[in-house]
Amino acid sequence: MASAKATTLPRGQCAQCWYHAYASREAHAGLGPREDCPQCVEHMANGHPDHMIVL
């Protein structure tokens, strides 16, 4: 189960990035060893969609 920090987002943060940073084991459970998370790579390459930023 995700920690309280992972589910309590501060304003101005991307919901996906925050969750992936603080609930990393749950968010990346299906990945193999040394396999990059496609969602994390997408955000690093293209930025954060406006609809995922907490207001």
C-alpha positions as CSV (number, residue, x, y, z in Angstrom):
1,M,0.0,0.0,0.0
2,A,1.2,3.5,-0.9
3,S,2.5,5.7,1.9
4,A,0.6,8.7,3.1
5,K,3.2,10.9,1.6
6,A,2.6,9.3,-1.8
7,T,-1.1,10.0,-1.7
8,T,-0.9,13.5,-0.3
9,L,0.1,15.8,-3.1
10,P,1.3,19.3,-2.5
11,R,0.0,22.1,-4.8
12,G,1.9,22.5,-8.1
13,Q,3.2,19.0,-8.3
14,C,2.5,16.4,-11.0
15,A,0.3,13.6,-9.5
16,Q,2.0,10.8,-11.5
17,C,5.5,11.9,-10.7
18,W,4.8,12.4,-7.0
19,Y,3.2,8.9,-6.8
20,H,6.0,7.3,-8.7
21,A,8.6,9.0,-6.5
22,Y,7.0,8.1,-3.1
23,A,5.3,4.8,-4.0
24,S,8.0,3.5,-6.2
25,R,7.6,-0.2,-5.4
26,E,3.9,-0.1,-6.2
27,A,4.2,2.1,-9.3
28,H,7.1,0.1,-10.8
29,A,6.1,-3.4,-9.6
30,G,5.7,-4.8,-13.1
31,L,9.1,-3.7,-14.4
32,G,12.0,-6.0,-14.8
33,P,15.5,-5.3,-13.4
34,R,17.1,-2.1,-14.9
35,E,13.9,-1.6,-17.0
36,D,12.8,2.1,-17.4
37,C,9.3,3.0,-16.5
38,P,7.6,4.2,-19.8
39,Q,5.4,6.7,-17.9
40,C,8.4,8.2,-16.1
41,V,10.4,8.4,-19.4
42,E,7.5,10.1,-21.1
43,H,7.3,12.8,-18.4
44,M,11.1,13.3,-18.5
45,A,11.1,13.7,-22.3
46,N,7.9,15.7,-22.8
47,G,7.1,17.3,-19.5
48,H,4.0,17.1,-17.4
49,P,0.5,17.4,-18.8
50,D,-1.5,20.3,-17.4
51,H,-4.3,18.0,-16.2
52,M,-1.9,16.1,-13.9
53,I,-0.7,19.2,-12.0
54,V,-2.4,19.7,-8.6
55,L,-3.9,23.1,-8.2
